[in-house]
Amino acid sequence: MKCPAFASPWLLAAVLVLPARLPASAVPSVEERLAALESQVQALAAENVALRKELGWKNGTVPLDVRPGAHEDRLAVGGFLQAQAEFGRASDPRWSGTKDRFFFRRARIYLAGNVATDFDFKAELDLQGNSLSGGTGLNARANEIFINWHKLPYLNLRFGQLKPAFGAEALASDSKMLTIERSLSSDRLADGRQLALAASGELFDHRLSYLALVANGNGANVSANDNGKFQKSARLAYVPLAAGPARLSVGVDGLWTDDAGVTKPDLGLPGNLFTGRRTMQGVDAQFTFERLDLNAEWLHGSYRPTTAIPAAQFSAEGWHLTAAFFLVPAKLQAVVREEQFDPNTAIGGNTDRTFTVGLNYFLKGDDLKFMVDYLNGHIPGSLTDGGRLITRMQIVY
């Protein structure tokens, strides 16, 4: 019998030599030795087939072997897709002029890993531009990119394209939100990712956490600084209650910046561009008890435009209150939200109001879930506002 190349020659030697060391009464016959050898060869062949299958070998073709390009301890590829279908009217200004449609809200892919002991990194690309506006061309762009030093639990230093330390809902992961879209006040008052340097950490047995950030201040994928000054933001979060299924977290944050031509819609600014000084404050709370989640946030901004339009100084503010409850544990979740956004607190009758009801079905946690939200909104002065149905299928890979 011909022995396969992967069978060890030491196994054959052991089978042949062993009888010389055994008493005559214990010596197996030649047929028994050959049967034992054949059984071992068959077992090795079965293990070989199973290993090839596990490694993805097909029809004798060796799969592509992807290896880290440098000396990474870990290299991961991941991302997520959020496919949406929307129908109905504009429940708030973000959907003004938007008709029924299918689109990908986000389509992301990233590389992440560890280098040496105390450094990690991430480079993420968004193939859909992360926008609710009706895109008509190629809009792939860099999203979250950073290099992070994490040796000390109370001090992490991170450089890259990052979210400012303002707005709890804005800082929440895009793939883990209770509703399909963030509140209008979060979209209009919080800022998006931009090139920045951040410090963060946790203290007192993870009860107190902080995030402080210094950024260029003029948006994502812009390597220039609009006016040579830096945007500053900071956040503190404290957990006063963490006992069994109950957890309460409260946070405060702020942002301070001098802007030059930064896009800020729905504030009554010429061309939706703001130049001047901006000061922001926020307060938020999150409470969890068994199947119940309660989230609330209030955001306020003070604006001093250099053009004095719409005023030499004005304020905008908004809030949301969101409740979610698992009707079926870990599977079916009901969500309700009430929110308001006032773009100028000195003017009456200009507040956007929206009420949302939704269902989230978790087929495999956040990795595969389906979401349906109905937003019933009122835009002051609009003749086309009302209800909008939004559906989403999310896959995390």
TAHUGI-V755026 format. One record per helix or strand of 3 or more residues. SS is the DSSP state (2 for helix, 1 for strand). FROM is the first residue (numbers start at 1). TO is the last residue. Records with the same first field share a line. If there is no record, write none. Layout:
SS: FROM-TO ; FROM-TO
This chain:
2: 9-21 ; 24-26 ; 30-55 ; 93-95 ; 168-171 ; 184-189 ; 270-272 ; 365-367
1: 72-88 ; 101-115 ; 119-126 ; 141-152 ; 155-162 ; 194-203 ; 208-215 ; 231-243 ; 246-263 ; 273-289 ; 292-305 ; 314-328 ; 332-342 ; 351-364 ; 368-378 ; 387-396
